Amino acid sequence: MSEQVPTKQQPLPTVSIDGVYNGAVKAVNGGYICGVLAGFVGGDAEVRINAAFPVETPLQPIATDDGGVEMYLSEKLLGSARPTTLELDIPTPPDFATARRASENFLFLHSIDVKGCYVCSPLRTPDKGLRVFIGALDNIAERSPGENLVAALWRPTTNLDDGEGNIDNAYIWSVLDCPGVYGLKLRYPESGILVLGSCAGSIKRPLPVDDTYIVSGWQITPAGGRKLHMGIAIHSRKGELMACAKQVCFDVGDTLPGASK
């Protein structure tokens, strides 16, 4: 018997995202949103975020006929994901020592919430945040598209384990978010508030939880208008590509979009 193809009329069990995964106040971190939506797809996924996702609120995922998913709050479409094949030119990652120096130069940008962003806040304890401290590489203002702008070291904690000794994919997607915004904000400090609009990601192989990873971000195309294109990669300490993403960020000026009520 052949497997039934999902249609847009097929609701899935509701989802409520814990408040620990916030980015802004009462809104879910963009990377974690991508991880949740990509989890319905499996494999490479392209995620679009239409509006802020509220925390601690039942949300309705709907399977789509292309193998993807849409997420709703009542009748409002918050975001969607669909299968894709990510093609991305990835620069050579910074070495371990360079990434460590960049992390040591971390400037905390996502402090809108009192406890800060789930991914990059130094105010969080390791069990309540990923603590990915992203810093600028040397001469960031002079670097061209395709050259790494920022880097960090990420040492996962055991609570991120998927049960098989590897990092759960939702946390990997989370890490693939903040370096893009940090790269843009550190390169263009005069820019407004930057938010994630879409992200195409690919997890190349399992990431063991008992290791340290090199995270890097680069600008894909020159800046122009409100849409800014960034690439993000996670490499092993030996330089093996573990995961990557291509994202579009938007400069929304001085007002941060709020979570839906």
Number of C-alpha atoms within 10 A of each C-alpha: 3 4 5 6 11 16 15 15 10 13 16 13 9 13 15 13 19 13 17 19 24 25 26 24 20 20 24 24 27 28 26 25 26 30 23 20 26 27 18 20 19 15 16 21 27 24 28 23 21 15 16 23 28 25 21 15 16 15 19 21 25 22 24 19 14 14 16 26 28 21 25 19 17 10 8 12 16 22 23 25 30 24 20 16 12 15 12 16 10 19 15 14 24 21 15 21 12 17 26 19 18 24 22 15 15 19 15 16 16 20 16 12 15 11 20 21 28 29 28 26 23 20 16 17 11 14 13 15 23 25 23 23 25 31 26 28 23 14 9 17 12 10 15 14 16 18 19 26 28 29 34 29 28 21 16 25 16 16 13 18 18 15 10 10 14 18 21 19 21 19 22 26 26 22 27 31 30 26 29 30 25 27 27 24 18 19 19 13 10 8 15 16 17 22 21 23 19 24 26 27 31 26 20 14 11 15 23 18 20 14 13 16 25 27 30 33 34 26 25 22 13 12 13 8 8 14 16 22 22 25 31 29 28 28 23 20 19 11 15 14 19 19 22 29 26 26 26 20 21 18 21 15 11 10 10 16 13 14 16 15 8
